[in-house]
């Protein structure tokens, strides 16, 4: 369960987020359009939403993404916090993940799954796990090539291109900045989104079980066009059950993450085979 869940969670963060963003200011024509819209809704001004939705011109989202990618090129470290709520019938589970990536591409992830804690250290192309801070296990090979490919994208610059999938999304201006939302319905649309965000390997893992899927993803930026939050809401129909997942991820500490210390035990971890042998001998 853990090894199958991990790539899905990492995929979530990479699909919708490992990037900080910037954009040019809206031009005067856009300002005029906004003012015209306000005039038409004067009677309900006191109760109107804080956001102005731009659906007519998809190029607005494209502009935000392109400037965001320029901005993100200077980001060398960051921090993310992710919470995923999963429900299938009466069965509910919550997974929490706290992730920091430093300038040298060392990553530390703390995961809480069903109140069971686990830490991952990713460095030198290795994935090392520990549950108690004493026994460290090299899980690089067990994770498989698809997960390792996703982990490579934890590098901020490598993940920037995944935002191209949202260039045709719906843009909203909010009191805090901007939001871009993209919805998908059906296996074909989900497959296209997965391929565009570099997560087609994860989709391939699910193809035999997944019968239908729909949902949406929203990326939020502050007024300086730095990404602050992503939200995903997905309904899945599997062969044997239906499932709903809701994920909220926040992003901060751009270029402020200190060098991550790798524990000595993580530098010389056991293999999974060695761990099994030691447990069998107890």
C-alpha positions as CSV (number, residue, x, y, z in Angstrom):
1,X,0.0,0.0,0.0
2,X,2.8,2.5,0.9
3,X,4.8,1.9,-2.2
4,X,1.8,2.2,-4.4
5,X,0.5,5.3,-2.7
6,X,3.8,7.2,-2.7
7,X,4.1,7.6,-6.4
8,X,0.4,8.8,-6.7
9,X,1.1,11.4,-4.0
10,X,4.3,12.5,-5.6
11,X,2.6,12.6,-8.9
12,X,-0.1,14.9,-7.4
13,X,2.4,17.4,-6.2
14,X,4.4,17.3,-9.5
15,X,1.4,17.5,-11.7
16,X,-0.1,20.5,-10.0
17,X,2.9,22.2,-8.5
18,X,6.6,22.1,-8.0
19,X,7.0,25.6,-9.4
20,X,7.1,29.2,-8.4
21,X,5.7,31.7,-10.7
22,X,5.7,35.3,-12.1
23,X,3.6,37.2,-14.7
24,X,3.4,40.5,-16.5
25,X,0.9,43.0,-15.3
26,X,-2.5,42.9,-17.1
27,X,-2.6,45.4,-20.0
28,X,-4.9,48.4,-20.1
29,X,-7.4,46.6,-22.4
30,X,-7.9,44.0,-19.7
31,X,-8.4,46.7,-17.1
32,X,-11.0,48.3,-19.3
33,X,-12.8,45.0,-19.7
34,X,-12.8,44.5,-15.9
35,X,-14.2,48.0,-15.3
36,X,-17.0,47.4,-17.9
37,X,-17.9,44.2,-16.1
38,X,-18.1,46.0,-12.8
39,X,-20.4,48.6,-14.2
40,X,-22.8,45.9,-15.5
41,X,-23.0,44.4,-12.0
42,X,-23.2,47.6,-9.9
43,X,-26.5,46.6,-8.3
44,X,-25.0,43.4,-6.8
45,X,-21.6,44.9,-6.1
46,X,-21.8,44.4,-2.3
47,X,-22.3,40.6,-2.7
48,X,-20.1,39.9,-5.7
49,X,-17.2,37.4,-5.5
50,X,-13.7,38.6,-4.9
51,X,-12.6,37.1,-8.1
52,X,-13.3,38.1,-11.8
53,X,-13.4,35.1,-14.1
54,X,-11.9,35.5,-17.5
55,X,-13.3,32.8,-19.8
56,X,-13.4,34.4,-23.2
57,X,-9.6,34.7,-23.7
58,X,-7.6,31.6,-22.9
59,X,-4.4,33.5,-23.7
60,X,-4.5,35.2,-20.3
61,X,-3.8,31.9,-18.5
62,X,-1.0,31.2,-21.1
63,X,0.6,34.6,-20.3
64,X,0.6,33.8,-16.6
65,X,2.2,30.4,-17.1
66,X,4.9,31.7,-19.4
67,X,5.9,34.4,-17.1
68,X,5.7,32.0,-14.2
69,X,8.2,29.8,-15.9
70,X,10.6,32.7,-16.3
71,X,10.2,33.5,-12.6
72,X,10.6,29.9,-11.5
73,X,13.9,29.5,-13.3
74,X,15.6,31.4,-10.4
75,X,14.1,29.2,-7.7
76,X,16.7,26.7,-6.2
77,X,14.9,25.6,-3.1
78,X,11.3,25.4,-1.7
79,X,9.0,23.8,0.8
80,X,5.6,22.2,0.2
81,X,2.9,20.8,2.5
82,X,0.3,18.5,1.1
83,X,-2.8,16.9,2.6
84,X,-4.9,14.3,0.7
85,X,-8.3,13.1,1.9
86,X,-9.4,9.8,0.3
87,X,-12.9,8.2,0.7
88,X,-14.3,5.0,-0.7
89,X,-17.7,4.2,0.7
90,X,-17.5,4.6,4.5
91,X,-13.7,4.1,4.4
92,X,-11.8,7.4,4.9
93,X,-8.1,8.0,5.0
94,X,-5.9,11.1,5.2
95,X,-2.3,11.3,4.1
96,X,-0.1,14.3,5.0
97,X,3.2,15.1,3.4
98,X,5.8,17.7,4.3
99,X,8.5,18.2,1.7
100,X,11.6,20.4,1.6
101,X,14.1,20.6,-1.4
102,X,17.4,22.4,-0.9
103,X,19.7,24.1,-3.4
104,X,21.7,20.9,-3.9
105,X,18.6,18.9,-4.8
106,X,18.5,17.0,-1.5
107,X,15.0,16.3,-0.5
108,X,13.4,15.4,2.8
109,X,9.8,14.2,3.0
110,X,7.9,13.4,6.1
111,X,4.7,11.4,5.6
112,X,1.8,10.6,7.9
113,X,-0.3,7.8,6.7
114,X,-3.0,6.5,9.0
115,X,-1.1,8.0,11.9
116,X,2.0,6.0,10.9
117,X,5.0,8.3,10.3
118,X,7.7,7.7,7.6
119,X,10.6,9.8,6.5
120,X,12.2,9.8,3.0
121,X,15.6,11.2,2.1
122,X,16.3,11.6,-1.6
123,X,19.9,12.3,-2.5
124,X,22.5,11.1,-5.0
125,X,19.7,9.4,-7.0
126,X,18.8,7.3,-4.0
127,X,15.6,7.0,-2.1
128,X,16.1,6.0,1.6
129,X,13.2,5.4,4.0
130,X,13.0,5.2,7.8
131,X,10.1,4.8,10.2
132,X,11.9,5.2,13.5
133,X,15.0,7.3,12.6
134,X,17.2,4.3,13.5
135,X,16.7,1.8,10.7
136,X,17.2,3.2,7.2
137,X,16.3,1.2,4.1
138,X,17.4,1.8,0.5
139,X,14.1,1.7,-1.5
140,X,15.5,3.0,-4.8
141,X,15.1,-0.2,-6.8
142,X,11.8,-1.1,-5.1
143,X,10.3,2.2,-6.2
144,X,10.8,1.4,-9.8
145,X,11.8,3.5,-12.8
146,X,8.5,5.4,-13.0
147,X,8.8,6.8,-9.5
148,X,12.4,7.6,-9.9
149,X,11.4,9.6,-13.0
150,X,8.9,11.6,-10.9
151,X,11.5,12.2,-8.2
152,X,13.8,13.6,-10.8
153,X,11.2,16.3,-11.3
154,X,11.4,17.4,-7.7
155,X,14.1,19.7,-9.0
156,X,12.3,23.0,-9.4
157,X,13.5,23.8,-12.9
158,X,12.7,20.3,-14.2
159,X,9.1,20.7,-13.1
160,X,8.4,24.0,-14.8
161,X,7.4,22.5,-18.1
162,X,4.5,20.6,-16.4
163,X,2.6,23.9,-16.1
164,X,2.2,24.0,-19.9
165,X,-0.8,21.7,-19.4
166,X,-2.6,24.6,-17.8
167,X,-2.1,27.2,-20.5
168,X,-5.7,26.6,-21.7
169,X,-7.1,26.8,-18.2
170,X,-9.7,29.3,-16.9
171,X,-8.1,32.3,-15.3
172,X,-9.5,34.3,-12.3
173,X,-8.2,37.4,-10.7
174,X,-8.6,37.3,-7.0
175,X,-8.0,39.7,-4.1
176,X,-4.8,37.9,-3.4
177,X,-3.6,37.3,-7.0
178,X,-4.6,34.8,-9.6
179,X,-6.1,31.3,-10.0
180,X,-5.9,29.0,-13.0
181,X,-8.4,26.0,-13.1
182,X,-8.4,23.1,-15.4
183,X,-11.1,20.4,-15.5
184,X,-11.0,17.0,-17.0
185,X,-13.7,14.4,-17.6
186,X,-13.2,10.8,-18.8
187,X,-10.2,8.6,-19.3
188,X,-9.0,10.3,-22.5
189,X,-8.9,13.8,-21.1
190,X,-7.1,12.5,-17.9
191,X,-4.6,10.6,-20.1
192,X,-3.8,13.8,-22.0
193,X,-3.3,15.8,-18.8
194,X,-1.1,13.1,-17.4
195,X,1.0,12.9,-20.5
196,X,1.3,16.7,-20.6
197,X,2.5,16.8,-16.9
198,X,4.9,14.0,-17.2
199,X,2.9,11.5,-15.2
200,X,1.8,9.0,-17.8
201,X,3.8,6.2,-16.1
202,X,1.6,6.6,-13.0
203,X,-1.5,6.6,-15.3
204,X,-0.3,3.4,-16.9
205,X,-0.1,1.7,-13.4
206,X,-3.8,2.4,-12.9
207,X,-5.1,1.5,-16.4
208,X,-6.2,-2.0,-15.5
209,X,-8.2,-0.8,-12.5
210,X,-9.4,2.6,-13.6
211,X,-12.8,2.7,-15.4
212,X,-13.7,6.4,-15.3
213,X,-12.3,9.6,-13.8
214,X,-13.2,13.3,-13.6
215,X,-12.1,16.2,-11.6
216,X,-10.4,19.6,-11.6
217,X,-7.2,21.2,-10.5
218,X,-6.6,24.9,-9.4
219,X,-3.3,26.6,-9.1
220,X,-3.2,29.8,-7.0
221,X,-0.6,32.6,-7.3
222,X,0.0,35.7,-5.2
223,X,0.2,39.2,-6.6
224,X,3.9,38.7,-7.2
225,X,3.0,35.6,-9.2
226,X,4.6,33.1,-6.9
227,X,2.6,29.9,-6.5
228,X,1.0,29.6,-3.1
229,X,-1.5,26.7,-3.3
230,X,-2.9,24.0,-5.5
231,X,-6.2,22.1,-5.1
232,X,-7.3,19.0,-6.8
233,X,-10.7,17.3,-6.5
234,X,-11.0,13.9,-8.3
235,X,-13.7,11.3,-8.6
236,X,-12.5,7.8,-9.7
237,X,-14.4,4.7,-10.6
238,X,-12.4,1.6,-10.2
239,X,-13.3,-2.0,-11.1
240,X,-14.5,-2.8,-7.6
241,X,-15.3,0.6,-6.0
242,X,-15.7,4.3,-6.4
243,X,-13.3,6.7,-4.7
244,X,-13.0,10.5,-4.1
245,X,-9.8,12.3,-3.4
246,X,-9.3,15.9,-2.4
247,X,-5.7,17.3,-2.2
248,X,-4.6,20.7,-0.9
249,X,-0.9,21.7,-1.2
250,X,0.8,24.9,-0.1
251,X,4.1,26.2,-1.3
252,X,6.5,28.6,0.4
253,X,10.1,29.3,1.5
254,X,11.3,29.9,-2.0
255,X,15.1,30.0,-2.0
256,X,15.0,30.0,1.8
257,X,15.3,26.3,2.6
258,X,18.6,25.6,4.5
259,X,20.8,22.7,3.5
260,X,19.2,19.4,4.5
261,X,21.3,17.2,6.8
262,X,21.3,13.6,5.7
263,X,21.5,11.3,8.7
264,X,24.6,9.0,8.9
265,X,22.3,6.0,8.8
266,X,20.7,7.1,5.6
267,X,24.2,7.4,4.0
268,X,24.7,3.7,4.7
269,X,21.2,2.2,4.5
270,X,20.3,-1.5,4.5
271,X,18.9,-3.1,1.4
272,X,15.3,-4.4,1.6
273,X,16.7,-8.0,1.5
274,X,19.0,-7.3,4.5
275,X,16.2,-5.8,6.4
276,X,14.0,-8.9,5.8
277,X,16.8,-11.2,6.9
278,X,17.4,-9.3,10.1
279,X,13.7,-9.3,10.9
280,X,13.5,-13.1,10.2
281,X,16.3,-13.7,12.6
282,X,14.6,-11.9,15.5
